[in-house]
Amino acid sequence: MSRYRFTILMAAFLCVLVVYPFLDYFKLTHIDFLLNIFITLLLISCIHALSASRQKAIVSCLVIIPAIFMDWVGVFVESHQFESFIDLYKIGAFSYICVGLLKYALQAGVVDREKIAAAVNVYLFFGLIWRDLYSLINILIPGAYNSELLDQTDFLYYSFVTLSTLGYGDVLPVIGPAKALAYIEAIIGQLYLTILVARLVGLHIAYTGPECQDRDA
């Protein structure tokens, strides 16, 4: 299983993104509760993915398990201050996950399926980080968006639409900080893809090209 830890994480993430909207549409259960279940399974997959050694496993547990706990407490405790703290902590935890995945994806070596999966996971986690940033802005500055009825589901959708620069325009930032977050996410998403492709192509050429084959011979 450890050989495919990044592929498993990517599969879990894609499952959340594909299955969750349909469950939301058919109202099979309380949607916030359901989203937390998916995020919990996703974060458990992250612990597995980042646990290449005992030390990394301990650090990953110390960072990620509190995020899981606070996410569930937030379902039952309605407080803007506590929700803000939860969003801030999750932003930090997701950023830690991104750094760990990115180190693996961009390290020297042959470009294989696991490296590509780790790189894709980083891109997907950008969407989660900005979801919580948008949620945080909405809590701290009421009226930051064109609707006051937006929830985590709406911000998840809005984040990935912005990250991919699709921009339908049904959710709109109406104040400066919210607008800044939107264009920063769009810029980072495009720069990441450009730099990532360049790096992976460079690694592929360096470790599988004719010169590498000559050295092996």
C-alpha positions as CSV (number, residue, x, y, z in Angstrom):
1,M,0.0,0.0,0.0
2,S,2.8,2.4,0.8
3,R,4.1,2.2,-2.8
4,Y,0.9,3.7,-4.0
5,R,0.2,6.2,-1.1
6,F,0.0,9.3,-3.4
7,T,-2.2,7.5,-5.9
8,I,-4.5,6.4,-3.1
9,L,-4.7,10.0,-1.9
10,M,-5.5,11.3,-5.3
11,A,-8.2,8.7,-5.8
12,A,-9.7,9.7,-2.4
13,F,-9.6,13.4,-3.4
14,L,-11.2,12.8,-6.8
15,C,-13.9,10.7,-5.2
16,V,-14.8,13.6,-2.9
17,L,-15.0,16.0,-5.8
18,V,-17.0,13.7,-8.0
19,V,-19.4,12.0,-5.6
20,Y,-20.1,14.8,-3.1
21,P,-22.0,17.1,-5.5
22,F,-24.4,14.3,-6.4
23,L,-25.1,13.5,-2.8
24,D,-25.6,17.2,-2.2
25,Y,-28.1,17.4,-5.0
26,F,-30.2,14.4,-3.9
27,K,-30.1,15.5,-0.3
28,L,-29.3,12.0,1.0
29,T,-28.1,13.3,4.4
30,H,-27.1,16.5,6.2
31,I,-24.6,17.9,3.7
32,D,-22.2,19.6,6.1
33,F,-22.0,16.4,8.1
34,L,-21.3,14.4,4.9
35,L,-18.6,16.8,3.8
36,N,-16.8,16.4,7.1
37,I,-16.9,12.6,6.6
38,F,-15.2,13.0,3.2
39,I,-12.7,15.5,4.5
40,T,-11.8,13.2,7.4
41,L,-11.2,10.3,5.1
42,L,-9.1,12.6,2.9
43,L,-7.0,13.8,5.8
44,I,-6.4,10.2,7.0
45,S,-5.2,9.4,3.5
46,C,-2.8,12.4,3.8
47,I,-1.3,11.0,7.0
48,H,-0.7,7.7,5.2
49,A,0.8,9.5,2.1
50,L,3.2,11.7,4.2
51,S,4.4,8.9,6.5
52,A,7.5,7.8,4.6
53,S,9.3,7.4,8.0
54,R,8.4,7.2,11.7
55,Q,9.3,10.8,12.3
56,K,7.3,12.1,9.4
57,A,4.3,10.0,10.5
58,I,4.4,11.5,14.0
59,V,4.7,15.0,12.7
60,S,1.9,14.4,10.2
61,C,-0.4,13.1,13.0
62,L,0.4,16.1,15.2
63,V,-0.5,18.5,12.5
64,I,-3.4,16.7,10.8
65,I,-5.4,15.0,13.6
66,P,-6.2,18.3,15.3
67,A,-7.6,19.6,12.0
68,I,-9.9,16.5,11.9
69,F,-11.0,17.1,15.5
70,M,-11.7,20.8,15.1
71,D,-13.6,20.2,11.8
72,W,-16.0,17.9,13.7
73,V,-16.3,20.3,16.7
74,G,-17.2,23.0,14.3
75,V,-20.3,21.0,13.1
76,F,-21.8,21.2,16.6
77,V,-20.4,24.6,17.9
78,E,-21.8,27.6,16.2
79,S,-19.4,30.5,16.8
80,H,-17.9,32.9,14.3
81,Q,-14.7,33.2,16.4
82,F,-14.3,29.4,16.6
83,E,-15.1,29.0,12.9
84,S,-12.4,31.6,12.1
85,F,-9.9,29.7,14.2
86,I,-10.8,26.4,12.5
87,D,-10.4,27.9,9.1
88,L,-7.0,29.4,10.0
89,Y,-5.7,26.0,11.4
90,K,-6.9,24.1,8.4
91,I,-5.2,26.5,6.1
92,G,-2.0,25.9,8.0
93,A,-2.5,22.1,8.0
94,F,-3.3,22.0,4.3
95,S,-0.3,24.1,3.6
96,Y,1.9,21.6,5.5
97,I,0.4,18.8,3.4
98,C,1.1,20.7,0.2
99,V,4.8,21.3,1.2
100,G,5.3,17.6,1.9
101,L,3.7,16.6,-1.4
102,L,5.5,19.2,-3.4
103,K,8.9,18.1,-2.0
104,Y,8.2,14.6,-3.1
105,A,6.9,15.6,-6.5
106,L,9.8,17.9,-7.4
107,Q,12.7,15.9,-6.0
108,A,15.4,14.5,-8.3
109,G,14.7,11.1,-9.8
110,V,12.7,9.3,-12.4
111,V,9.2,10.7,-13.0
112,D,6.8,7.9,-12.2
113,R,3.1,7.6,-11.4
114,E,3.6,8.5,-7.7
115,K,5.3,11.7,-8.5
116,I,2.6,12.8,-10.9
117,A,-0.1,11.8,-8.3
118,A,1.7,13.9,-5.6
119,A,1.9,16.9,-8.0
120,V,-1.8,16.6,-8.8
121,N,-2.7,16.4,-5.1
122,V,-0.9,19.7,-4.5
123,Y,-3.0,21.4,-7.1
124,L,-6.2,19.9,-5.6
125,F,-5.2,21.0,-2.1
126,F,-4.8,24.6,-3.4
127,G,-8.6,24.4,-3.9
128,L,-9.2,23.4,-0.3
129,I,-6.8,26.1,1.1
130,W,-8.6,28.8,-0.8
131,R,-12.0,27.4,0.1
132,D,-11.1,28.1,3.7
133,L,-9.6,31.5,2.9
134,Y,-12.9,32.5,1.2
135,S,-14.8,31.2,4.2
136,L,-12.6,33.1,6.6
137,I,-13.1,36.3,4.6
138,N,-16.8,35.8,4.6
139,I,-16.8,35.4,8.4
140,L,-14.6,38.3,9.1
141,I,-16.1,40.7,6.6
142,P,-19.9,40.1,6.2
143,G,-21.0,41.0,2.7
144,A,-17.7,40.2,1.1
145,Y,-19.5,38.2,-1.6
146,N,-22.7,38.8,-3.6
147,S,-24.7,36.5,-1.4
148,E,-24.8,36.1,2.4
149,L,-26.1,32.5,2.2
150,L,-22.9,30.9,0.9
151,D,-21.6,27.8,2.8
152,Q,-18.6,25.5,2.6
153,T,-20.1,23.7,-0.4
154,D,-20.4,27.0,-2.3
155,F,-16.9,28.0,-1.5
156,L,-15.5,24.6,-2.5
157,Y,-17.2,25.1,-5.9
158,Y,-16.1,28.7,-6.2
159,S,-12.5,27.9,-5.3
160,F,-12.0,25.3,-8.0
161,V,-13.8,27.4,-10.6
162,T,-11.4,30.2,-9.8
163,L,-8.4,28.0,-9.6
164,S,-9.0,26.7,-13.1
165,T,-9.8,30.2,-14.3
166,L,-13.2,29.0,-15.5
167,G,-15.0,31.9,-13.8
168,Y,-18.8,31.4,-14.3
169,G,-19.5,34.5,-12.3
170,D,-22.4,33.1,-10.2
171,V,-20.4,33.7,-7.0
172,L,-18.7,37.1,-7.0
173,P,-16.4,38.9,-4.6
174,V,-17.5,42.5,-4.0
175,I,-14.8,43.9,-1.8
176,G,-11.0,44.3,-2.2
177,P,-9.7,41.5,0.0
178,A,-12.1,38.9,-1.5
179,K,-11.2,40.1,-5.0
180,A,-7.5,39.8,-4.2
181,L,-7.8,36.3,-3.0
182,A,-9.6,35.3,-6.2
183,Y,-7.0,36.7,-8.6
184,I,-4.1,35.4,-6.5
185,E,-5.6,31.9,-6.6
186,A,-6.0,32.1,-10.4
187,I,-2.4,33.3,-10.8
188,I,-1.0,30.6,-8.5
189,G,-3.0,27.9,-10.2
190,Q,-1.6,28.8,-13.7
191,L,1.9,29.4,-12.5
192,Y,2.0,26.1,-10.7
193,L,0.9,24.1,-13.7
194,T,3.4,25.9,-15.9
195,I,6.3,25.4,-13.5
196,L,5.3,21.8,-12.7
197,V,5.2,20.7,-16.3
198,A,8.6,22.3,-16.9
199,R,10.1,20.6,-13.9
200,L,8.6,17.2,-14.6
201,V,9.7,17.3,-18.3
202,G,13.2,18.3,-17.1
203,L,13.4,15.4,-14.7
204,H,12.1,13.0,-17.4
205,I,14.7,14.1,-19.8
206,A,17.5,14.0,-17.2
207,Y,16.7,10.5,-15.9
208,T,15.4,8.8,-19.0
209,G,17.1,10.6,-21.9
210,P,19.9,9.3,-24.1
211,E,22.7,10.7,-21.8
212,C,21.2,8.8,-18.9
213,Q,21.0,5.6,-20.9
214,D,24.6,6.0,-22.0
215,R,25.7,6.4,-18.4
216,D,23.8,3.3,-17.3
217,A,25.4,1.4,-20.2
